[in-house]
Amino acid sequence: MKLLKFALAVVVAATAQTVFAQHEGHTMPPPKPAATPKETPKTTPSPQMPAAQTEMDTSGHMDHGIFVMHDDQMFLRIGQSESNLMPMGRMGSGTSWQPDTSPMPMLHKQSGEWLLMFHYNFVAGVNRQGGPRGVTKVESANWFMPSAARRVGPGTLELRGMFSAEPFTFPPGGSPLLFQTGESYKGQPLIDRQHPHDLFMELSATYTVPIGERASWFVYAGYPGEPALGPNAFMHRASASENTSAPLSHHLQDSTHISFGVVTTGFQYRWFKLEGSLFNGREPGENRYNFEANPWNSRSVRLWFAPNSNWSMQVSHGFLRNPEALEPGDVRRTTASISYNRKFERGNWASSLIWGRNHESHDGEIFNLNGYVAESTVKFLDRNYFYTRLELTDKNSLLRAADRDSLGITDDHPSFRIGAYTFGGARDIWNTEKTSFAIGSDLTFYSKPSLLDPIYGSNPVSWKLFFRVRPSQMNMSAMHGTHK
């Protein structure tokens, strides 16, 4: 708990002046990011015009009942409240928060009382991992995410599904990724490969009830789902929107995003959200198509702070009971992260700083492993992207017995500090009102102890060449011709 208090103090101190600063380009006033500005006149539906079809007023405000649009932001109404609204850009993976101004590449439609939404991301291309352990594969990373929301009783119900075809589109054993570890394949631990996501990544429901104008209570249940532990899962982070590779520190930060059994509850008040989870902490098994049943004997707590529409921050701590099937032992995980997004005229800039630590216990041995990630994506001139991810992470499962013997290492779990530095770019080459098609490429360089040179080579370099298909970013102006 001392570590959590220290991390929270650092996050709050680092951003204290941001809470009171005046930023250009905000679509909503900073003091109340989840509420409609009081000075904005509301449109009252007439008997001839239901809420879903009300016209936009002169301030750019439109009320659709279940959701509200103001300027270039979309808000989900919490229950029947006129002022307790959740920015759609804030809604990340599970119950996590992104900055309110984060891009929203998704399709949406109102059907009766339901707001229907659909997000997907399909990336395919050539993956070349360098050095003696490197290989070249053609593969696809992908996920598909339908969701629906409506008012039920005094609150709002959101249903969410998430699916992936990676069990069919990844090479056997997973996507090649130098220095990656975690989970297993055919009874052996995965090394230098990233496991595919499960066919069923999330099937969840969230019910949120307003408590006054600025507070709400919620309960989230998923099978599978994502507990309140760590930052946004990497595939949902705006700062990693063009980079589909998992961070090497994935299993120190956000690997619990697929848990077969989770319930989370918490409270939100203005800039803060405090939440806790009870969940199944076991990593998904090798069978990527089934539903798994393991005890819900892990737990976590997380605190979010979003001082204005450009920032979101979290600290979290969790206890995971025997997460790895091949190596029994408990893990205590602590994480902290800061995310920032800034809109500008023809794009945006999203960045994240993430730290995660595993305190692991295996067969009487205790390990402390740390992972640090700095990643950023800038979109400019409407259709161009530049992205980077810089990370340092500790690895103690890189070597099999034969590797240890060849290097003369007697320790069963030697720990190595690995660095990975990715630089890439992408360009939308064909955009329609609903679809965005892009091509891109990136290079990754590494740092490592020289002891590993006989296995990985002196200076391995990896690269990817890919194309990407996803929905176009929601454009409120195009949706409503009367809007600017």
C-alpha positions as CSV (number, residue, x, y, z in Angstrom):
1,M,0.0,0.0,0.0
2,K,2.9,2.4,0.6
3,L,3.9,1.9,-3.1
4,L,0.4,2.7,-4.2
5,K,0.2,5.8,-2.0
6,F,3.6,7.0,-3.4
7,A,2.6,6.3,-7.0
8,L,-0.7,8.2,-6.5
9,A,1.1,11.2,-4.9
10,V,3.5,11.3,-7.9
11,V,0.7,11.2,-10.5
12,V,-1.4,13.9,-8.7
13,A,1.6,16.2,-8.1
14,A,2.8,15.9,-11.7
15,T,-0.5,17.1,-13.0
16,A,-1.7,19.5,-10.3
17,Q,-1.2,22.6,-12.4
18,T,-2.9,20.9,-15.4
19,V,-6.2,20.8,-13.4
20,F,-6.3,24.6,-13.3
21,A,-4.6,25.3,-16.6
22,Q,-6.5,26.8,-19.5
23,H,-6.1,24.6,-22.7
24,E,-7.1,25.7,-26.1
25,G,-9.4,23.5,-28.2
26,H,-11.4,21.9,-25.4
27,T,-14.8,20.9,-26.5
28,M,-16.1,20.9,-22.9
29,P,-15.1,23.0,-19.9
30,P,-12.4,21.2,-17.8
31,P,-14.0,21.4,-14.4
32,K,-16.9,19.1,-15.4
33,P,-15.7,16.6,-18.0
34,A,-18.7,14.3,-17.6
35,A,-21.4,17.0,-17.6
36,T,-23.1,19.1,-20.2
37,P,-22.1,22.8,-19.8
38,K,-24.8,24.7,-17.9
39,E,-24.6,27.5,-20.4
40,T,-25.6,25.2,-23.2
41,P,-29.3,25.4,-24.0
42,K,-30.9,22.0,-24.2
43,T,-33.2,21.0,-27.0
44,T,-36.7,19.9,-25.8
45,P,-38.3,17.3,-28.0
46,S,-41.7,18.1,-29.3
47,P,-44.6,15.6,-29.6
48,Q,-44.0,15.6,-33.4
49,M,-40.3,15.1,-33.0
50,P,-39.0,12.2,-30.8
51,A,-35.8,12.7,-28.8
52,A,-33.7,10.7,-31.4
53,Q,-34.6,13.2,-34.1
54,T,-34.3,16.6,-32.3
55,E,-32.7,19.3,-34.3
56,M,-29.4,20.8,-33.3
57,D,-29.6,24.2,-31.5
58,T,-27.4,27.1,-32.3
59,S,-24.7,26.1,-29.8
60,G,-24.0,22.8,-31.6
61,H,-25.8,20.7,-28.9
62,M,-28.1,17.8,-29.9
63,D,-30.0,15.5,-27.5
64,H,-30.8,12.0,-28.7
65,G,-32.1,10.6,-25.4
66,I,-29.6,7.8,-24.8
67,F,-26.7,9.9,-26.1
68,V,-25.9,13.6,-26.5
69,M,-23.6,15.4,-29.0
70,H,-22.0,18.6,-28.3
71,D,-19.5,20.2,-30.7
72,D,-17.2,17.3,-31.8
73,Q,-17.8,15.0,-28.8
74,M,-20.4,12.3,-28.1
75,F,-21.7,11.6,-24.6
76,L,-23.6,8.6,-23.2
77,R,-26.4,9.7,-20.8
78,I,-26.4,8.0,-17.4
79,G,-30.0,7.0,-16.5
80,Q,-32.5,9.8,-16.8
81,S,-30.1,12.5,-15.7
82,E,-29.9,15.7,-17.8
83,S,-26.4,16.5,-16.7
84,N,-24.6,13.2,-15.7
85,L,-23.0,12.3,-19.1
86,M,-20.1,10.0,-19.9
87,P,-17.8,11.1,-22.8
88,M,-17.7,8.3,-25.3
89,G,-14.0,8.9,-26.0
90,R,-13.3,8.1,-22.3
91,M,-14.6,4.6,-22.5
92,G,-11.6,2.3,-22.9
93,S,-11.2,-1.5,-22.5
94,G,-13.2,-3.1,-19.6
95,T,-13.9,-0.2,-17.2
96,S,-10.7,1.7,-17.9
97,W,-10.6,5.4,-18.9
98,Q,-8.9,7.1,-21.9
99,P,-8.7,10.9,-22.3
100,D,-12.1,12.2,-23.3
101,T,-10.8,13.6,-26.5
102,S,-9.4,10.2,-27.8
103,P,-10.4,9.4,-31.4
104,M,-13.4,7.1,-31.9
105,P,-13.1,5.0,-35.0
106,M,-16.4,3.2,-34.9
107,L,-19.8,2.9,-36.5
108,H,-23.0,3.8,-34.6
109,K,-26.8,3.7,-35.1
110,Q,-29.8,4.4,-32.9
111,S,-32.4,1.7,-33.0
112,G,-35.4,2.5,-30.9
113,E,-34.2,2.9,-27.3
114,W,-30.8,1.3,-28.1
115,L,-27.6,3.0,-29.2
116,L,-25.7,0.4,-31.3
117,M,-22.0,0.6,-31.9
118,F,-19.4,-1.4,-33.8
119,H,-15.6,-1.1,-33.7
120,Y,-13.2,-3.4,-35.5
121,N,-9.5,-3.5,-36.5
122,F,-8.1,-5.8,-39.1
123,V,-4.3,-5.7,-39.7
124,A,-2.5,-8.1,-42.0
125,G,1.0,-8.2,-43.4
126,V,4.6,-9.6,-43.2
127,N,6.3,-9.9,-39.9
128,R,10.1,-10.3,-40.0
129,Q,11.9,-10.9,-36.7
130,G,15.7,-10.5,-37.0
131,G,18.7,-12.4,-35.6
132,P,19.3,-16.2,-35.2
133,R,16.0,-16.7,-33.5
134,G,14.1,-14.6,-36.0
135,V,11.6,-15.9,-38.6
136,T,9.4,-14.3,-41.3
137,K,5.7,-15.0,-41.2
138,V,2.5,-13.7,-42.9
139,E,-0.2,-13.0,-40.3
140,S,-3.1,-11.0,-39.2
141,A,-3.9,-9.3,-35.9
142,N,-7.6,-8.5,-35.5
143,W,-10.6,-7.9,-33.2
144,F,-14.3,-7.1,-33.6
145,M,-16.3,-5.3,-31.0
146,P,-20.1,-4.8,-31.1
147,S,-21.8,-3.0,-28.2
148,A,-25.2,-1.6,-27.3
149,A,-26.5,0.7,-24.6
150,R,-29.9,1.8,-23.4
151,R,-31.6,3.3,-20.3
152,V,-33.0,0.7,-18.0
153,G,-34.8,1.8,-14.8
154,P,-32.9,4.5,-13.1
155,G,-29.6,3.7,-14.8
156,T,-27.9,2.9,-18.1
157,L,-27.1,-0.7,-19.3
158,E,-24.2,-1.3,-21.7
159,L,-23.7,-4.7,-23.4
160,R,-20.3,-5.4,-25.0
161,G,-18.8,-8.2,-27.0
162,M,-15.3,-8.6,-28.3
163,F,-14.0,-11.4,-30.6
164,S,-10.8,-12.2,-32.5
165,A,-9.9,-14.5,-35.4
166,E,-6.3,-14.6,-34.3
167,P,-6.5,-18.3,-33.4
168,F,-6.9,-18.8,-37.1
169,T,-4.8,-16.0,-38.5
170,F,-1.7,-16.2,-36.3
171,P,1.0,-18.8,-37.1
172,P,1.0,-21.9,-34.9
173,G,2.3,-21.0,-31.5
174,G,1.7,-17.3,-32.0
175,S,3.0,-14.2,-33.7
176,P,6.9,-14.1,-33.8
177,L,8.1,-11.4,-31.4
178,L,11.7,-11.4,-30.2
179,F,12.1,-11.4,-26.4
180,Q,8.4,-11.9,-25.7
181,T,7.3,-14.4,-23.0
182,G,4.1,-15.5,-21.4
183,E,1.5,-18.4,-21.6
184,S,2.2,-21.7,-23.4
185,Y,1.8,-23.8,-26.5
186,K,1.8,-27.6,-26.7
187,G,2.8,-27.8,-23.0
188,Q,5.8,-25.6,-23.4
189,P,6.2,-21.9,-22.4
190,L,6.1,-19.4,-25.2
191,I,9.4,-17.7,-25.9
192,D,9.9,-15.1,-28.7
193,R,6.2,-15.4,-29.6
194,Q,3.1,-13.4,-28.7
195,H,0.1,-15.7,-28.1
196,P,-3.1,-15.1,-30.1
197,H,-6.1,-13.6,-28.4
198,D,-9.0,-15.9,-27.6
199,L,-11.9,-16.2,-30.0
200,F,-14.1,-14.8,-27.2
201,M,-12.3,-11.8,-25.7
202,E,-15.2,-10.2,-23.9
203,L,-18.8,-10.8,-23.2
204,S,-19.8,-8.2,-20.6
205,A,-22.6,-6.1,-19.1
206,T,-22.2,-2.8,-17.2
207,Y,-25.0,-1.1,-15.3
208,T,-24.5,2.5,-14.2
209,V,-26.7,4.6,-11.9
210,P,-26.4,8.3,-11.4
211,I,-26.0,9.6,-7.8
212,G,-26.7,13.3,-8.2
213,E,-25.3,15.4,-11.0
214,R,-21.6,14.5,-10.7
215,A,-21.4,11.0,-9.2
216,S,-22.4,7.5,-10.3
217,W,-22.2,3.9,-9.1
218,F,-21.6,1.0,-11.5
219,V,-21.3,-2.8,-11.6
220,Y,-19.5,-4.6,-14.4
221,A,-19.6,-8.4,-15.0
222,G,-17.8,-10.3,-17.8
223,Y,-17.3,-13.9,-18.9
224,P,-14.8,-13.2,-20.2
225,G,-14.1,-9.7,-19.1
226,E,-11.4,-7.3,-17.9
227,P,-10.7,-6.6,-14.2
228,A,-9.7,-3.3,-12.8
229,L,-6.0,-3.8,-13.0
230,G,-3.5,-1.9,-15.2
231,P,-3.9,0.6,-18.0
232,N,-6.1,0.3,-21.0
233,A,-5.3,-2.9,-22.9
234,F,-2.7,-2.1,-25.6
235,M,-5.0,-2.7,-28.5
236,H,-7.5,-0.1,-27.2
237,R,-4.9,2.7,-26.4
238,A,-5.0,5.7,-28.7
239,S,-1.2,6.0,-28.2
240,A,-0.8,2.5,-29.8
241,S,-3.6,2.8,-32.4
242,E,-1.3,1.9,-35.3
243,N,1.0,-0.6,-33.5
244,T,-0.7,-3.9,-33.1
245,S,2.3,-5.7,-31.5
246,A,2.0,-6.4,-27.8
247,P,4.5,-4.6,-25.5
248,L,7.2,-6.9,-24.2
249,S,6.0,-5.9,-20.7
250,H,2.5,-7.0,-21.5
251,H,2.5,-9.6,-18.7
252,L,3.7,-7.0,-16.2
253,Q,1.0,-4.4,-17.1
254,D,-2.2,-5.3,-18.9
255,S,-2.3,-9.1,-19.6
256,T,-5.4,-9.6,-17.4
257,H,-7.6,-8.0,-20.1
258,I,-9.1,-11.5,-20.9
259,S,-10.3,-13.1,-17.6
260,F,-12.9,-15.9,-17.7
261,G,-14.9,-14.6,-14.8
262,V,-14.8,-11.1,-13.4
263,V,-17.1,-8.7,-11.5
264,T,-16.1,-5.1,-10.8
265,T,-17.9,-2.4,-8.9
266,G,-17.0,1.2,-8.1
267,F,-17.9,4.9,-7.8
268,Q,-17.2,7.9,-10.0
269,Y,-17.2,11.4,-8.7
270,R,-16.2,14.2,-11.1
271,W,-12.5,13.6,-11.9
272,F,-12.1,10.4,-9.9
273,K,-13.1,6.7,-10.1
274,L,-12.4,4.1,-7.5
275,E,-13.1,0.5,-8.4
276,G,-12.4,-3.0,-7.3
277,S,-12.6,-6.5,-8.9
278,L,-12.9,-10.1,-8.0
279,F,-11.8,-12.3,-10.9
280,N,-10.2,-15.5,-12.2
281,G,-6.5,-14.6,-12.5
282,R,-5.4,-17.7,-14.5
283,E,-4.1,-16.8,-18.0
284,P,-6.2,-18.3,-20.8
285,G,-5.2,-21.8,-21.8
286,E,-3.9,-23.1,-25.1
287,N,-7.4,-23.8,-26.4
288,R,-8.3,-20.4,-27.7
289,Y,-11.9,-21.3,-28.6
290,N,-13.5,-22.4,-25.4
291,F,-14.9,-20.9,-22.1
292,E,-12.7,-21.8,-19.1
293,A,-13.7,-22.4,-15.6
294,N,-11.3,-21.6,-12.8
295,P,-11.7,-20.2,-9.3
296,W,-12.4,-16.5,-8.9
297,N,-9.7,-16.2,-6.3
298,S,-7.8,-13.1,-7.5
299,R,-8.6,-9.4,-6.7
300,S,-7.6,-5.9,-7.6
301,V,-8.2,-2.2,-6.9
302,R,-7.7,0.8,-9.2
303,L,-8.0,4.5,-8.9
304,W,-8.5,6.8,-11.9
305,F,-7.9,10.5,-12.2
306,A,-9.0,12.5,-15.2
307,P,-8.4,16.2,-14.4
308,N,-9.7,17.4,-17.8
309,S,-10.6,16.1,-21.2
310,N,-7.0,15.6,-22.4
311,W,-5.6,13.5,-19.5
312,S,-6.3,10.2,-17.8
313,M,-4.2,8.5,-15.1
314,Q,-4.4,5.4,-12.9
315,V,-2.7,3.4,-10.2
316,S,-3.7,-0.1,-9.5
317,H,-2.7,-3.2,-7.5
318,G,-3.8,-6.8,-7.8
319,F,-3.2,-10.3,-6.4
320,L,-3.2,-13.0,-9.1
321,R,-3.5,-16.6,-7.9
322,N,-1.4,-19.0,-10.0
323,P,-1.7,-17.0,-13.3
324,E,0.7,-19.3,-15.3
325,A,-0.5,-22.9,-15.7
326,L,3.0,-24.3,-16.3
327,E,4.7,-22.5,-13.3
328,P,2.4,-22.4,-10.3
329,G,3.0,-19.3,-8.1
330,D,1.2,-16.2,-7.1
331,V,1.8,-12.7,-8.5
332,R,1.3,-9.3,-6.9
333,R,1.1,-6.7,-9.7
334,T,1.3,-3.0,-9.3
335,T,0.9,-0.5,-12.2
336,A,0.7,3.2,-12.8
337,S,0.1,5.0,-16.1
338,I,-0.5,8.5,-17.5
339,S,-2.2,9.0,-20.9
340,Y,-2.6,12.3,-22.9
341,N,-4.4,13.2,-26.1
342,R,-4.4,16.6,-27.8
343,K,-6.6,17.4,-30.7
344,F,-5.5,19.9,-33.4
345,E,-7.0,21.1,-36.6
346,R,-6.1,18.1,-38.8
347,G,-5.2,15.3,-36.4
348,N,-4.3,14.5,-32.8
349,W,-1.4,13.5,-30.6
350,A,-1.8,10.6,-28.2
351,S,0.9,9.5,-25.7
352,S,1.2,7.1,-22.7
353,L,3.7,6.4,-20.0
354,I,3.2,3.1,-18.3
355,W,5.0,1.2,-15.5
356,G,4.2,-2.3,-14.2
357,R,5.8,-4.5,-11.6
358,N,5.3,-8.2,-10.8
359,H,6.3,-9.5,-7.4
360,E,6.3,-13.2,-8.2
361,S,6.8,-16.3,-5.9
362,H,7.6,-19.6,-7.5
363,D,8.8,-22.7,-5.5
364,G,10.2,-20.6,-2.7
365,E,11.9,-18.1,-5.1
366,I,10.9,-14.5,-5.2
367,F,11.3,-12.2,-8.2
368,N,10.6,-8.5,-8.8
369,L,10.2,-7.7,-12.5
370,N,9.6,-4.2,-13.8
371,G,8.4,-3.0,-17.2
372,Y,8.5,0.6,-18.5
373,V,6.7,1.8,-21.7
374,A,6.6,5.2,-23.4
375,E,4.5,5.2,-26.6
376,S,3.1,7.9,-28.8
377,T,1.1,8.2,-32.0
378,V,0.6,11.5,-33.9
379,K,-1.9,11.8,-36.7
380,F,-1.3,14.8,-39.0
381,L,-2.7,16.2,-42.2
382,D,-5.8,14.1,-41.8
383,R,-4.4,10.8,-43.0
384,N,-0.7,10.4,-41.9
385,Y,0.5,8.7,-38.8
386,F,3.9,8.5,-37.0
387,Y,4.2,6.2,-34.0
388,T,6.8,5.0,-31.6
389,R,7.1,2.7,-28.6
390,L,10.2,2.7,-26.3
391,E,10.3,0.1,-23.6
392,L,12.6,-1.5,-21.0
393,T,11.5,-4.7,-19.3
394,D,12.9,-7.5,-17.1
395,K,12.7,-11.0,-18.4
396,N,13.4,-14.2,-16.4
397,S,11.9,-16.8,-18.7
398,L,13.8,-16.3,-21.9
399,L,16.1,-19.3,-21.7
400,R,15.2,-23.0,-21.9
401,A,17.4,-25.6,-20.3
402,A,19.4,-26.2,-23.4
403,D,20.0,-22.4,-23.7
404,R,21.2,-22.2,-20.2
405,D,23.6,-25.1,-20.7
406,S,25.1,-23.6,-23.9
407,L,25.7,-20.3,-22.1
408,G,27.0,-21.9,-18.9
409,I,24.2,-20.5,-16.7
410,T,23.3,-22.5,-13.7
411,D,20.4,-20.2,-12.5
412,D,17.0,-21.6,-13.5
413,H,15.6,-18.1,-13.7
414,P,18.3,-15.7,-14.9
415,S,16.9,-12.1,-15.2
416,F,17.8,-9.8,-18.2
417,R,16.9,-6.2,-18.8
418,I,15.7,-6.0,-22.4
419,G,15.0,-2.9,-24.5
420,A,12.8,-2.6,-27.6
421,Y,12.6,0.6,-29.6
422,T,9.9,0.7,-32.4
423,F,9.5,3.5,-35.0
424,G,6.9,3.4,-37.6
425,G,4.5,5.2,-39.9
426,A,1.2,4.6,-41.7
427,R,-1.0,6.5,-44.2
428,D,-4.7,6.2,-44.9
429,I,-4.8,5.6,-48.7
430,W,-8.6,5.2,-49.1
431,N,-11.2,6.6,-46.8
432,T,-15.0,6.6,-47.1
433,E,-17.6,7.8,-44.7
434,K,-17.5,4.4,-42.9
435,T,-14.2,2.7,-43.7
436,S,-10.5,3.6,-43.5
437,F,-7.9,1.6,-45.4
438,A,-4.2,2.3,-44.6
439,I,-0.7,0.8,-45.3
440,G,2.2,1.1,-42.9
441,S,5.5,-0.3,-41.7
442,D,7.8,-0.1,-38.7
443,L,11.3,-1.1,-37.5
444,T,12.3,-2.4,-34.0
445,F,15.8,-2.2,-32.5
446,Y,16.8,-3.9,-29.3
447,S,19.2,-3.6,-26.4
448,K,20.2,-6.6,-24.3
449,P,23.1,-8.1,-22.2
450,S,26.0,-9.2,-24.4
451,L,25.7,-12.6,-22.7
452,L,22.7,-13.3,-25.0
453,D,24.6,-12.6,-28.2
454,P,25.2,-16.3,-29.1
455,I,21.4,-16.8,-29.1
456,Y,20.0,-13.5,-30.4
457,G,22.9,-12.1,-32.4
458,S,24.7,-8.8,-31.7
459,N,22.2,-6.4,-33.2
460,P,18.9,-8.0,-34.3
461,V,16.5,-5.7,-36.1
462,S,12.8,-6.6,-36.8
463,W,10.4,-5.0,-39.2
464,K,6.8,-5.2,-40.3
465,L,4.9,-4.3,-43.5
466,F,1.1,-4.2,-43.2
467,F,-2.3,-2.9,-44.3
468,R,-5.0,-2.0,-41.9
469,V,-8.8,-1.7,-42.2
470,R,-11.1,-0.1,-39.6
471,P,-14.1,2.2,-39.3
472,S,-13.5,5.9,-40.1
473,Q,-13.3,8.2,-37.2
474,M,-16.6,9.6,-36.2
475,N,-17.2,13.0,-37.7
476,M,-20.0,14.9,-36.0
477,S,-19.9,17.7,-38.5
478,A,-20.4,15.3,-41.4
479,M,-23.2,13.5,-39.5
480,H,-25.1,16.8,-39.1
481,G,-24.9,19.1,-42.0
482,T,-26.1,22.1,-40.0
483,H,-23.1,21.8,-37.7
484,K,-19.9,23.7,-38.5
